[in-house]
């Protein structure tokens, strides 16, 4: 359980301090900084803000720095020269070492796009859940992103006649190796999610419609990714982009065997989204986390009740 939070020059908070119990309700007028409190907690948990493209956006206007102190975790962001630094119990930590030190599940109004929005939103959802409970997954993901960046640069050099296609062989092997690790862990989590999704959905919606999900990968045969990369090499050189791998994954949700995007009402989408958040809670609560002392999961709800009808509000509160 979180016990204390101190914000200095964070968004509109000049110097704010809060003490927490096991259940906390934050109230205030629009613009008073309620969501900023949740953003600060999520920043410590995942090291990135869901609201800001740049870290400097979280620093109070015309101030040189911002600081977030959450129990024994500290985040310091400096505007010029840019600096982002984490500490735990007074010891400097890399950002990747902080992920999951406080495990959180965030539900905010934009999450209703998770089901019907772009595949990038669902990949991000997978990554946030898995990185908080599995440091190796986070490491593989970071390395994979670097490999894709370098491979894309090489594709463009080949297109410009500055490199040879044979140079892709090394990067193809790296993509394949890392992809298998990422796919294995995504598939394991989604297998558990698939089992519990119908129960959570039925509890929230009071609807026994069959719901399911699956991981859609490119290529569909994940054991042949190196062959696939060779098969599409000419196209990739032309486009300057890697078109096979986990960065192209999607999670497909179905209701009665029909893709949710094709048939779900807004109410059904709300129920599915709530069900996914409860799945996150179940999963993260069952994982030991990346810190030995991390056993609790903090549920962050940002103005969610206004998006839900009375029955769904009651189900969420009960959960």
Secondary structure, DSSP 8 states (H G I E B T S, - for coil): ---EEEEEEETTEEEEEEE--SS------TTSSHHHHHHHHHHHHHSS-SS-SSGGGGB-TT-SEEEEEETTEEEEEETTTTEEEEEETTEEE-HHHHTTSSEEEEEEGGGGHHHHS-HHHHHHHHHHHHHHH-HHHHHHHHHHHHHHHHHHHHHHHHHTTSS-GGGHHHHHHHHHHHHHHHHHHHHHHHHHHHHHHHHHHHHHH-----EEEEEE-SSSSGGGHHHHHHHTHHHHHHHTS--SSGGG-EEEEEETTEEHHHH--HHHHHHHHHHHHHHHHHHHHHS--SSTT---EEEEEES-GGGS-HHHHHHHHH-
